[in-house]
Amino acid sequence: MDYEPARRAGLPESKIAALPRWPDAPEFRPVERACLAFAEAFVLDVHSIDDDLAAAVTEHLSPAEMVAFTEA
């Protein structure tokens, strides 16, 4: 995988190395786990996003942040 965009964005090497195990990796905060789960579902099958998955993200992000995150 190409992690160069992550490096340019300032993601530490420890987190880059932990990306394959993000659901359990201690390097990720709850907000990051929620966003990664949402992003993975969005890419793999947007119809798999349910209320619980969205709520896990909106627990950490404002409505405007959620819109910006989803658009990104």
CNS distance restraints for C-alpha pairs under 8 A (distance, minus, plus):
assign (resid   3 and name CA) (resid   7 and name CA) 6.38 0.50 0.50
assign (resid   3 and name CA) (resid  16 and name CA) 7.15 0.50 0.50
assign (resid   4 and name CA) (resid   8 and name CA) 6.15 0.50 0.50
assign (resid   5 and name CA) (resid   9 and name CA) 6.13 0.50 0.50
assign (resid   6 and name CA) (resid  10 and name CA) 6.42 0.50 0.50
assign (resid   6 and name CA) (resid  11 and name CA) 5.39 0.50 0.50
assign (resid   6 and name CA) (resid  16 and name CA) 7.43 0.50 0.50
assign (resid   7 and name CA) (resid  11 and name CA) 5.29 0.50 0.50
assign (resid   7 and name CA) (resid  12 and name CA) 7.01 0.50 0.50
assign (resid   7 and name CA) (resid  13 and name CA) 7.54 0.50 0.50
assign (resid  11 and name CA) (resid  15 and name CA) 6.58 0.50 0.50
assign (resid  11 and name CA) (resid  16 and name CA) 6.76 0.50 0.50
assign (resid  12 and name CA) (resid  16 and name CA) 6.44 0.50 0.50
assign (resid  13 and name CA) (resid  17 and name CA) 6.04 0.50 0.50
assign (resid  14 and name CA) (resid  18 and name CA) 6.26 0.50 0.50
assign (resid  14 and name CA) (resid  27 and name CA) 7.44 0.50 0.50
assign (resid  15 and name CA) (resid  19 and name CA) 6.15 0.50 0.50
assign (resid  15 and name CA) (resid  27 and name CA) 6.06 0.50 0.50
assign (resid  15 and name CA) (resid  28 and name CA) 7.40 0.50 0.50
assign (resid  18 and name CA) (resid  22 and name CA) 5.99 0.50 0.50
assign (resid  18 and name CA) (resid  25 and name CA) 6.21 0.50 0.50
assign (resid  18 and name CA) (resid  27 and name CA) 7.12 0.50 0.50
assign (resid  19 and name CA) (resid  25 and name CA) 7.95 0.50 0.50
assign (resid  21 and name CA) (resid  25 and name CA) 5.70 0.50 0.50
assign (resid  22 and name CA) (resid  28 and name CA) 6.84 0.50 0.50
assign (resid  22 and name CA) (resid  33 and name CA) 6.89 0.50 0.50
assign (resid  22 and name CA) (resid  36 and name CA) 7.84 0.50 0.50
assign (resid  23 and name CA) (resid  33 and name CA) 6.31 0.50 0.50
assign (resid  23 and name CA) (resid  37 and name CA) 7.97 0.50 0.50
assign (resid  28 and name CA) (resid  32 and name CA) 5.80 0.50 0.50
assign (resid  28 and name CA) (resid  33 and name CA) 6.28 0.50 0.50
assign (resid  29 and name CA) (resid  33 and name CA) 6.30 0.50 0.50
assign (resid  30 and name CA) (resid  34 and name CA) 6.14 0.50 0.50
assign (resid  31 and name CA) (resid  35 and name CA) 6.16 0.50 0.50
assign (resid  31 and name CA) (resid  57 and name CA) 6.73 0.50 0.50
assign (resid  31 and name CA) (resid  60 and name CA) 5.87 0.50 0.50
assign (resid  32 and name CA) (resid  36 and name CA) 5.98 0.50 0.50
assign (resid  33 and name CA) (resid  37 and name CA) 6.08 0.50 0.50
assign (resid  34 and name CA) (resid  38 and name CA) 6.19 0.50 0.50
assign (resid  34 and name CA) (resid  53 and name CA) 7.49 0.50 0.50
assign (resid  34 and name CA) (resid  56 and name CA) 5.68 0.50 0.50
assign (resid  34 and name CA) (resid  57 and name CA) 5.27 0.50 0.50
assign (resid  35 and name CA) (resid  39 and name CA) 5.98 0.50 0.50
assign (resid  35 and name CA) (resid  57 and name CA) 5.94 0.50 0.50
assign (resid  36 and name CA) (resid  40 and name CA) 5.98 0.50 0.50
assign (resid  37 and name CA) (resid  41 and name CA) 6.20 0.50 0.50
assign (resid  37 and name CA) (resid  53 and name CA) 7.56 0.50 0.50
assign (resid  38 and name CA) (resid  42 and name CA) 6.00 0.50 0.50
assign (resid  38 and name CA) (resid  49 and name CA) 7.10 0.50 0.50
assign (resid  38 and name CA) (resid  53 and name CA) 6.33 0.50 0.50
assign (resid  38 and name CA) (resid  54 and name CA) 7.01 0.50 0.50
assign (resid  38 and name CA) (resid  57 and name CA) 7.44 0.50 0.50
assign (resid  39 and name CA) (resid  43 and name CA) 6.18 0.50 0.50
assign (resid  40 and name CA) (resid  44 and name CA) 6.05 0.50 0.50
assign (resid  41 and name CA) (resid  45 and name CA) 5.49 0.50 0.50
assign (resid  41 and name CA) (resid  46 and name CA) 5.93 0.50 0.50
assign (resid  41 and name CA) (resid  48 and name CA) 6.23 0.50 0.50
assign (resid  41 and name CA) (resid  49 and name CA) 6.19 0.50 0.50
assign (resid  42 and name CA) (resid  46 and name CA) 4.27 0.50 0.50
assign (resid  42 and name CA) (resid  47 and name CA) 7.75 0.50 0.50
assign (resid  42 and name CA) (resid  48 and name CA) 7.62 0.50 0.50
assign (resid  42 and name CA) (resid  49 and name CA) 6.86 0.50 0.50
assign (resid  45 and name CA) (resid  49 and name CA) 7.67 0.50 0.50
assign (resid  49 and name CA) (resid  53 and name CA) 6.00 0.50 0.50
assign (resid  49 and name CA) (resid  54 and name CA) 6.87 0.50 0.50
assign (resid  50 and name CA) (resid  54 and name CA) 6.37 0.50 0.50
assign (resid  51 and name CA) (resid  55 and name CA) 5.89 0.50 0.50
assign (resid  52 and name CA) (resid  56 and name CA) 6.15 0.50 0.50
assign (resid  53 and name CA) (resid  57 and name CA) 6.86 0.50 0.50
assign (resid  54 and name CA) (resid  58 and name CA) 6.24 0.50 0.50
assign (resid  55 and name CA) (resid  59 and name CA) 5.91 0.50 0.50
assign (resid  56 and name CA) (resid  60 and name CA) 7.39 0.50 0.50
assign (resid  57 and name CA) (resid  61 and name CA) 6.19 0.50 0.50
assign (resid  57 and name CA) (resid  66 and name CA) 7.52 0.50 0.50
assign (resid  58 and name CA) (resid  62 and name CA) 6.33 0.50 0.50
assign (resid  58 and name CA) (resid  63 and name CA) 7.05 0.50 0.50
assign (resid  58 and name CA) (resid  66 and name CA) 6.62 0.50 0.50
assign (resid  61 and name CA) (resid  65 and name CA) 5.49 0.50 0.50
assign (resid  61 and name CA) (resid  66 and name CA) 5.77 0.50 0.50
assign (resid  62 and name CA) (resid  66 and name CA) 6.07 0.50 0.50
assign (resid  63 and name CA) (resid  67 and name CA) 6.29 0.50 0.50
assign (resid  64 and name CA) (resid  68 and name CA) 6.27 0.50 0.50
assign (resid  65 and name CA) (resid  69 and name CA) 5.97 0.50 0.50
assign (resid  66 and name CA) (resid  70 and name CA) 6.04 0.50 0.50
assign (resid  67 and name CA) (resid  71 and name CA) 6.06 0.50 0.50
assign (resid  68 and name CA) (resid  72 and name CA) 6.08 0.50 0.50
